[in-house]
Amino acid sequence: MNLKIEAALRPLNGEPLTDMWRYAGCQKFEFGVQRPDRNSEGEEITLADYGLVVSCDWRIHGPHGRVVSSDDFGPGESRRDTQADSFYDLIYTDPPVIDAIEAGADGALLLRMTQGFTLEVLP
């Protein structure tokens, strides 16, 4: 395990996954309470307390197997993630909460969440 990564991510423990979205080829996972904010164009948006941005492979598994992964997104606007619609609904209504964080020596990351979900980041 990589204790430095785990220590840096410790504030995420106990926080809910409340949003996730893509930009510029990266995936952003937002944890904590969503709060009103404005983007650089002045538009009203919400942002969570914490954000984890990854530009490598990632995947979310649930109690019944694979939910969604970086493989579901292609170049530009190409998406193949409709199978995850119920998960997207869940993070807005009853979000899973991080209850364990594990980091590998190679930089891999595993966030275990309630309701049987895991977020795996694979550098």
C-alpha positions as CSV (number, residue, x, y, z in Angstrom):
1,M,0.0,0.0,0.0
2,N,1.0,3.6,-0.6
3,L,0.6,5.3,2.8
4,K,1.3,8.8,1.4
5,I,-1.6,8.6,-1.1
6,E,-3.9,7.1,1.5
7,A,-3.0,9.9,3.9
8,A,-3.6,12.6,1.2
9,L,-7.0,11.1,0.4
10,R,-8.1,10.5,4.0
11,P,-10.4,13.6,4.0
12,L,-12.6,11.7,1.4
13,N,-13.4,9.0,4.0
14,G,-17.0,9.3,5.0
15,E,-17.9,11.6,2.0
16,P,-20.6,10.8,-0.5
17,L,-20.0,10.6,-4.3
18,T,-22.4,13.4,-5.4
19,D,-21.4,14.0,-9.0
20,M,-19.2,12.9,-11.8
21,W,-18.5,14.4,-15.2
22,R,-16.0,14.6,-18.0
23,Y,-14.0,17.5,-19.5
24,A,-10.9,17.7,-21.7
25,G,-10.4,13.9,-21.7
26,C,-10.5,13.7,-17.9
27,Q,-13.1,12.4,-15.5
28,K,-14.0,14.3,-12.4
29,F,-15.5,12.6,-9.3
30,E,-17.0,15.0,-6.8
31,F,-17.4,14.1,-3.1
32,G,-19.3,15.9,-0.4
33,V,-22.1,18.3,-0.3
34,Q,-22.9,20.1,-3.6
35,R,-22.8,23.9,-3.1
36,P,-23.9,26.7,-5.4
37,D,-21.0,28.3,-7.3
38,R,-20.3,30.1,-10.7
39,N,-18.1,28.9,-13.4
40,S,-15.6,31.0,-15.4
41,E,-18.4,32.2,-17.7
42,G,-20.5,33.3,-14.7
43,E,-23.0,30.5,-15.1
44,E,-24.6,29.1,-11.9
45,I,-23.3,25.6,-11.2
46,T,-22.8,23.4,-8.1
47,L,-19.5,22.1,-6.8
48,A,-18.7,19.6,-4.1
49,D,-16.3,19.9,-1.2
50,Y,-13.8,17.6,-2.9
51,G,-12.9,16.7,-6.4
52,L,-10.8,13.9,-7.8
53,V,-9.7,14.4,-11.4
54,V,-8.2,11.4,-13.3
55,S,-6.8,11.2,-16.8
56,C,-6.1,7.4,-16.7
57,D,-8.3,4.4,-16.8
58,W,-11.0,4.0,-14.1
59,R,-14.0,1.9,-13.4
60,I,-16.9,1.7,-11.0
61,H,-18.2,-1.7,-9.9
62,G,-21.4,-2.3,-8.0
63,P,-23.0,-5.2,-6.1
64,H,-24.0,-6.7,-9.4
65,G,-20.8,-6.1,-11.4
66,R,-19.5,-3.4,-13.7
67,V,-21.4,-0.2,-13.7
68,V,-19.4,2.2,-15.8
69,S,-15.7,2.8,-16.8
70,S,-13.4,5.0,-18.8
71,D,-13.9,2.5,-21.6
72,D,-17.5,3.8,-22.0
73,F,-16.2,7.2,-23.3
74,G,-14.6,7.7,-26.7
75,P,-13.0,10.7,-28.3
76,G,-15.0,14.0,-28.3
77,E,-18.7,13.5,-27.4
78,S,-18.7,9.8,-28.0
79,R,-20.5,8.0,-25.1
80,R,-21.6,4.5,-24.4
81,D,-22.6,4.8,-20.8
82,T,-26.4,4.5,-20.9
83,Q,-26.2,1.3,-18.8
84,A,-25.1,3.6,-15.9
85,D,-28.2,5.8,-15.9
86,S,-29.6,4.3,-12.7
87,F,-26.2,4.8,-11.0
88,Y,-26.1,8.4,-12.1
89,D,-29.6,8.8,-10.6
90,L,-28.4,7.2,-7.4
91,I,-25.6,9.6,-6.8
92,Y,-28.1,12.5,-6.8
93,T,-30.7,10.8,-4.6
94,D,-28.9,8.3,-2.3
95,P,-25.2,8.6,-2.9
96,P,-22.8,5.9,-1.9
97,V,-20.3,7.0,0.8
98,I,-16.6,6.2,0.9
99,D,-15.8,3.9,3.8
100,A,-12.3,2.7,2.9
101,I,-9.4,4.0,0.8
102,E,-6.6,1.7,-0.5
103,A,-3.6,2.8,-2.6
104,G,-1.1,0.5,-4.4
105,A,2.6,1.0,-4.7
106,D,2.0,1.6,-8.4
107,G,-0.4,4.5,-7.8
108,A,-3.5,2.4,-8.3
109,L,-6.4,3.6,-6.1
110,L,-9.5,1.7,-4.7
111,L,-12.2,3.7,-3.0
112,R,-14.7,1.3,-1.3
113,M,-18.2,2.8,-0.9
114,T,-21.4,1.9,0.8
115,Q,-24.1,0.0,-1.1
116,G,-21.5,-2.3,-2.5
117,F,-19.8,0.2,-4.9
118,T,-16.1,0.6,-5.6
119,L,-14.2,3.2,-7.7
120,E,-11.0,1.9,-9.0
121,V,-8.3,4.2,-10.6
122,L,-5.7,2.4,-12.7
123,P,-2.6,4.4,-13.7
